[in-house]
Amino acid sequence: MRVAAVVTGNPQRQAQAAADHPGVVVHPSLQEMLDAGALDLVVLASPNDQHAPGALACVQAGVPVVVDKPLAVDAAQARDVVERAARAGVPLSVFQNRRWDSDVLTLQRLLADGELGDVLRFESRFERWRPMLSPGKRSEEAGPGGGILLDLGSHLVDQAMHLFGPVRDVHGEVAARRGGADDDVFGSLEHESGVRSHLSATAVAGAPGPRMRVLGMRGAYLVEPLDGQEAMLRTGRGTADPAYGLVPPERWGRLHRGDEVQPVRSERGRWDLFYAGVTSALTDGTSMPVDPWDAVRALEVLDRIRAASSAASRPG
């Protein structure tokens, strides 16, 4: 893939785009870029409340589109986008890259090998210690599309449903501890498979819990650190680096059976497989790597978490 055009009205970002991608065309608006034509794919990484309108503009222009998560601010809006894309025959996908985290891929291997037996509970966390709001950070401001439920919660729910299937019952706790958007979230999901998922996303955890703990009848899988791909990318170590996505042994998860503990070789993190799948879909007609209906179903669960929290907080 080659970056042909970038949309930004920020002069500094315009200069950065030109420096990073010589010859790139920079547009001040999405519509201007779409009107210019000659695009095979648009990637939307705009603020959350602009995802659905931007996706619909791409669908109307007939241009395939990848939307960052969440696809929309609620399930109804997401459903409208997916239905319109389907009617127009425009390929659409959602960037749920954390399906290809090393811990998720390793857990899939353990489940397939029967190492955990019947799974009872899946605990998944994105917990941070950021007790102060970040000035000017839009995602932390109260308003449409803001908050940690739609941000990290989208990953947590997508991973849980990807691993353990549809959800039949939901309990939720959503709070704004720092005075902005919601920043402290817990969701308990009962899957149709019988597995319970306990999902936590918070910015106010002075002692963050383990990234993942999975309890099964034959043992438990425990992972402490966060997948390292984002950190690698931030330091310029992209997918061309032979070490990209590899997990050193000291960061491997562990398989627990009471007092018996053994390290478990971690699968390589493979966020790059998402865009390999997009390329295949556009050139060979295969399915997009993430079904957009999965994003709708995940937002239905996120809506239910918010609604359950609101109901529990009402007096009487």
N, C-alpha and C positions, 0 to 999 in steps of 0.2 A: 504494500500500500504506500501511496505517496500523499503527503499533506499538500493539497492544492489550494485551500482557502481557509481562512480563519475569521471568525466574527468576534470583534471586540471594539468598544468605543473608547477604551482606555489608551491614551497615547503611549504610556510605558509598555503596556502589553502589546500594542501594535509594533513597537520597535523590537520587543523581545521575539515576537513571531517572525519578523523579517530576518532577525539574526539567526534564529534557530532553524529556519526553513527558507533558505535563499530562493527567491523567485515566487514565494507564496503571495497570493492575493489576499489582502486584509479588507474586510467589509465592516461597516459600522452596525449592520443589522442582519439578522437571519434572513429576512425577506429579500433584502438586496442580494445576498449570496445565492438564494434560491432562484431569483429572477435572472442571475447571470448564467445559470445552467452549467452543464458539463461536469456534473458531480455523480459519482457512483454510490456514495454513502455519506451521510451526515452523522456525526457523533455529537449528541447534546450533553454538555456538562454545565449547563446553566443552573441558577438557583432552583430549588425544588418546585416552587410554585409556577415556574416557567416551563417545566418539562412537558406537561400535556399540551399547552398551546403551541410550543415549538414542534412537538411530534406531529400535531395535526397539520401544521404548516408544511412540514416535509411530506406528509401523506398526500395533501392536496397537490403538491408539486410533483408527486410521483417518484420521490427519491427515497430509497431505503434508509432506515434510520436506526441507530443504536442510542438508547436513552439511558442516562445514568439512573441508578436507583434513588428514590422510588420513582416509578413510572408517572405517578400523579400524587396529589395530596390526599386522595381517598379512593376507595374502590370504585365508586360510581364514575368518577372522572376517568379512571384507568380503563374501565370497561368500555366507555365510549371511544377512547383512542384505539383500543384493540379491535373493536367491531368495525370502525371506519377503515382501519388499515386492511382488515380482512376483505371488506367489500371492494376496496380499491385495488387489491392485489399487491400491496406495497409491503415488502419484507420489513419486519419490526422485531427488535430484540431489546433486552434490558441488561445492563452491565452488572450482573450478579457475579462479579469476579471471585468472591470468597467461596464459591462452590469448589474452587481449585486451590484453596488453602492447603498447606501440607497436612494440617491436623485432620481436616475433613477427608482428604484422600486416604490418609492412613486409617482413619476410623472405618471408611468404606471397605478397605481391605480386611480389617479385623472382623467386621460383620460378615463379610462374604466367607471368611475362613471359619466362622463359628467360634472365635476365640472368647467372645463375651457371653455366649449363650443368649437366652431371651433377654432383651434389653428392658429394664424397668424404668430407668430415668436418664434423661439426657440433660446435662447442665452445660450451658454455654454463656460466656460472659465477654462483654467488652466494657471493662471497668477502668476508669481513669481518675486521677486526682488533679482536678482543675477547678479549685473552689471559687475562683474569680472569673467573671465574664470577660471575654475577649473584646475590647472596644472595636466596634465597627464590623464584627463578624455577623453576617446576616443570618446564618443558620442558628445562632443563639438568641435571636430576637423573637419575642412573642409575635405571632402572626402566621398567616397561611404558609405552610411548607416548612416552618422552622421546628426545631426541637430534635431531641435525640431518638424519640420513638420512630420517626420517619427516617432518620439518618442511620444509626447503627441498628435500630430495631428491624429495619428492612433486611439487613444481612442475617440477623439472628433468626428471624422467622423463616426466611427463604432456606437457610441451611437446615433448620429443623424439619421443614416440610419436604425438602429434597431427600433427606435421610430417612424419615420415618412416615411420610405420607400425609394424607388429609387430616384436618383437625375437626373434632366434633364438639369440644367444649373449651372455653377460654375464661381465665381469671386474669385481671389486670390491675396494676398499680402504676399511676403516672403522676409525677409531681415536678414542680418547678422550684427548686431549692434556692437558686441564686437570683431570682427575681426577673428572669427573662423567659425564654421558651422552656418547655419541659426538658429536664436534664437528669432525671432519676426515674428509671422505668424497670418494672418487673412484669413478666408475663408467664403464666402457667398454662400450658397447652396439653390437652388430652387428645392424642391422635387416635384415629380409628383403629390403628394397629394395637392400641393398648399402651403404647409408650407415653410417658409423661415428659414434656420438655419444660425445664425451668430456665428462663431466659432473662438475663440482667444486662442493662446498659445504663451506665451512670458516669457523671463527671465529678462526683463527690465521694469517691471511695478512697479514703486515706490508706487503706490496705486492700488493694485489688485482689480478688480471688483468682483461682486458676482459670486459665482460658477455657478449659473444657474438662468435664468429668462425666464419664459414662458408666453407669452401674448396670451390670448384667448378672444373670444367675451363675455364670461361670467365672466372673471376675470383673474388674473395673479398669477402665483406661483413663489415665490422668495426664493432661498436658498443661504445663505451667505457662510458658511464654507465648506471646502472640506470633503468628506467622511472620517471617522476616522479609517477605517480598517488597512490601511498601518501603521499608527502611533501605533495602538495596536500591530501589528505583530512585529514592530521594538523594542518594549519594552518587547517582549516575551509573550504577551497575545494572544495565538493562539485560534483556533476554539474550543478547549476544554473548554475554559473559558466561563461560563454561560453568561457573559456580552458581549461576542464578537459580534461586529456588531451593538449593541444597540446604539441608539442615545438619549442622554439626552434631556429633553424638552427644555432647553435653546438653543439647537442647531437645533431645528426643523425649517423647512421652514415655510413660511407664505403664506396664500391665501389673495390676495388683491382685493378688489372691490371698487375702489376709496378710500374714507376715512374709509371704513370698512375693518379691518385687523384682521385675526384670525390665530392662530398657527395651523399647520397641523401635525398630528402625523406621524413621519417618520417610514417607513418600516425598518426592521432590514437589515443591509448590509450582503450579503450572498456570498462572494467570494468562500466559501467552496462548493457551489453548482456546480461550474465548475468541480472540480475533482470528485465529486459524479457522475456527468454525464459521465465523462471519464470512471470511474469504471463500470458504467452500460453498456456503449458501449462495453467495452472489455469483460465483463462477460455475458451479456445478448443479445448482438447484436443490441442494440438500436443505434440511431444516436449520433454522437459526439455532445457535448453541443454547439459548435460553428461550423457552416458549413464553411469549408475552402474557399468556393466560396464567402462568405461574405467578407473575407479578400482580395480576388482579386478585388471585386467591390469597397471596400474602398480604395485600392491602386490606382484604376483607378481615383477616385475622387482626391486623393492626387497628382497624376501626373498632373491632370488638374489644380489644384490650383497652382502648381509650373509653369506650362506652361503659365497660365493666367498672373501670376506675371512677368514672363520673357517677354511676349509679351507687357505688359503695360510699361515695362522699356526701351524697344528699342526705339531709336530716330525715329521721323517721324511717 
